[in-house]
Structures are given as structure tokens and as C-alpha cells.
Amino acid sequence: MSKAIKAGRLIDGKGSKPFDNPVILIDGERISRVGKAEEIPIGKEIDVIDLGKMTLLPGLADCHLHYCLNGETSFEIPMLKELIPFQAIRAA
């Protein structure tokens, strides 16, 4: 199944200037084409995901974790009041 992702802006991460109104065409599990919306025709059979004014930055993933918090809601208790070796053991 083919999909198209539309957004407000795209940053390619390769040093090019960001551009507005990008479309990313996806065929199966692969990106087949990237460009401006006015340059890429989208057929009626293509499922469109419209992200509005969002900015696309392919490859960016949130891998942010706090292993040392142990379910605490405050950073103060485990991060400031426990010894660092103890935090490391608990995180492991």
C-alpha cells in the first residue's frame, strides 16, 4: 500500500535548507520520493497522512530514558540524595 506524508516543513539533516510543503511518498516499507507538494502528484489510491504545519525531521528518535528514577516522580530523591554507585547498580 502506498502512502504520502504531507507536512509544513522538512529538514533533511544533510545540510540543505529546510523547505516548505513537503511530501514523502512511501511504497511498502521504502521511501520512494521526497519533494515539494506542487512537484509530486498524489493519486486517489494513495493514503494521505496530513501533519498540518508540523516539521518533519527523518531519522530523529526520542531515546531519552531515566534508568535511575526507579518510578519516582521527582528527580530530587534518587538523583541528588543517593550515591552514584548505588544509582548505577539499580539502573543495571
C-alpha positions in Angstrom: 0.0 0.0 0.0 1.3 3.4 -0.9 1.2 6.3 1.5 2.0 10.0 1.3 3.0 12.1 4.3 2.4 15.9 4.0 3.7 18.5 6.4 4.5 22.1 6.8 8.3 21.9 6.6 11.1 19.3 6.0 14.6 19.3 7.4 16.6 16.6 5.6 19.5 16.5 8.1 22.1 16.7 5.3 22.7 20.5 5.5 20.2 21.6 2.9 17.9 24.4 3.7 14.6 23.4 5.1 11.7 23.6 2.6 8.0 24.2 3.0 5.1 21.9 1.9 7.0 18.7 1.6 5.5 15.3 0.5 7.1 12.0 1.3 5.9 9.1 -0.8 6.2 5.6 0.7 5.8 2.4 -1.3 5.6 -0.6 1.1 8.3 -0.1 3.6 10.5 2.3 1.5 10.5 6.0 0.8 10.2 6.3 -3.0 10.2 10.1 -3.4 10.6 13.3 -1.4 9.8 16.8 -2.7 7.5 19.8 -2.6 3.8 19.2 -2.8 3.4 21.0 -6.1 6.1 18.8 -7.7 4.7 15.4 -6.5 1.3 14.2 -7.8 -0.7 12.2 -5.2 -3.1 9.7 -6.8 -6.5 8.9 -5.3 -5.4 5.4 -4.4 -2.7 6.8 -2.1 -3.4 7.0 1.7 -2.5 10.6 2.8 -1.3 11.4 6.3 -1.5 15.2 6.7 0.5 16.5 9.5 -0.6 20.1 9.0 2.1 22.6 9.9 4.4 20.1 11.7 8.1 19.9 10.7 9.5 16.6 9.5 13.0 15.5 10.6 13.5 12.0 9.3 15.7 9.8 11.5 15.2 11.6 14.7 14.1 9.3 17.5 13.5 10.0 21.2 15.7 7.6 23.1 15.6 9.5 26.3 15.3 7.4 29.4 16.0 7.8 33.2 17.1 4.4 34.4 17.9 5.8 37.8 14.5 7.2 38.7 13.0 3.8 39.7 9.4 5.1 39.4 10.0 8.3 41.4 8.1 11.4 40.1 10.8 13.7 41.4 14.5 13.9 40.3 15.4 15.2 43.7 15.2 12.0 45.7 17.2 9.4 43.6 19.4 11.8 41.6 20.6 14.1 44.4 20.3 12.1 47.6 21.6 8.6 46.6 25.3 7.7 45.9 26.2 7.5 42.3 27.4 3.8 42.6 24.1 2.8 44.1 22.2 4.5 41.2 24.4 2.7 38.7 23.7 -0.7 40.4 20.0 0.0 40.4 19.9 1.1 36.8 21.7 -2.1 35.7 
